[in-house]
Amino acid sequence: MAAHVRTEDGCRLWADQAGAGSPLVLCHGGPGMWDYLGPVARLLDEHAHVIRWDQRGCGRSERRGPYTVDRFVADLDAVREQLGGPRVALLGHSWGAHLALRYALEHPERVSHLIYVSGTGIDSDRGWHPHYERNLRRRLEPHRDRWEALDERARTPAEERERAVLQWSADFADPDVALRHAEDMATPWRGLNRDCNRAINAEVKRELREADLAARCRTLEVPALIVDGPEDIRPRWGVDSLHRALPSAARVSLVGAGHLPWVEDPQGFQGAVTTFLTTP
């Protein structure tokens, strides 16, 4: 059921709700993308009241800034307040995992559970990004020449979609179905907000260098579950420091899965998340 949220600065955010039970808010990745977590909602809506939303400037939400982490945390709080109630579970994927973590650090009393899916951790010192770049190019064969050609010049909207599909195909472990999964993610195509992507990524990099997130995480008493796939091209050791820092964290690695583990192991993902949400 589609809904809309109005932030305190007047920005209109698209949202959707399904299921019944305790509220669970999903935070999509990007930054600069739209919500693609409908399949996650369908896996979980028998166990929770699942709320999805398009982040500010993305997808069906109003295309306006500012694009800052604090602003997105405030937007998530508006979604929580208007659709979820006083206390919700949070599930974030990729960049959305960092957003959910930051929200929990700011407002722990408003979060019942934190589910951190395929994030990249809180440790800037180990430098996961060069490993990601190498793994990306390796996984993109035999499409790498076309992807690089598109990457090096201005693109039409159709070419922007083509480049995204090629790049997203590297997020899946099975090359025989990777392009099909990436096409599904890109359909319908809602466009990418590059300004949002650049601004948020730059701020997160600064935050990881300058803020002691590990110290803040050590004080977070919210139950946490880290879920990922060992075939993710973003090295999973990047999350080790987060796992060590969170005092109440469990971790599940879904064998054979990449960056979107619910696609490649839906039963394993569903089982891990529902068990976490329903275990006292």
Protein Blocks (a to p, Z undefined) as FASTA:
>chain_A
ZZddddfkopacddddededjddddddehehiacfklmmmmmmmmmbccdddddehiajb
ccdddddfklmmmmmmmmmmmmnojbdcdddehjlmmmmmmmmmmmmmlpfbdcdehiab
jafklopmlmmmmmmmmmmpcklmmmmmmmmpccdfklmmmmmmmmmmmmpfblmlmmmm
mmmmmpccebjafklmmmmmmmmmmmmmmpcfklmmmmpcbdcdddddfkbcbdfklmmm
mmmmpmbbcddddehiafblmlmmmmlmmmmmmmmmmmZZ
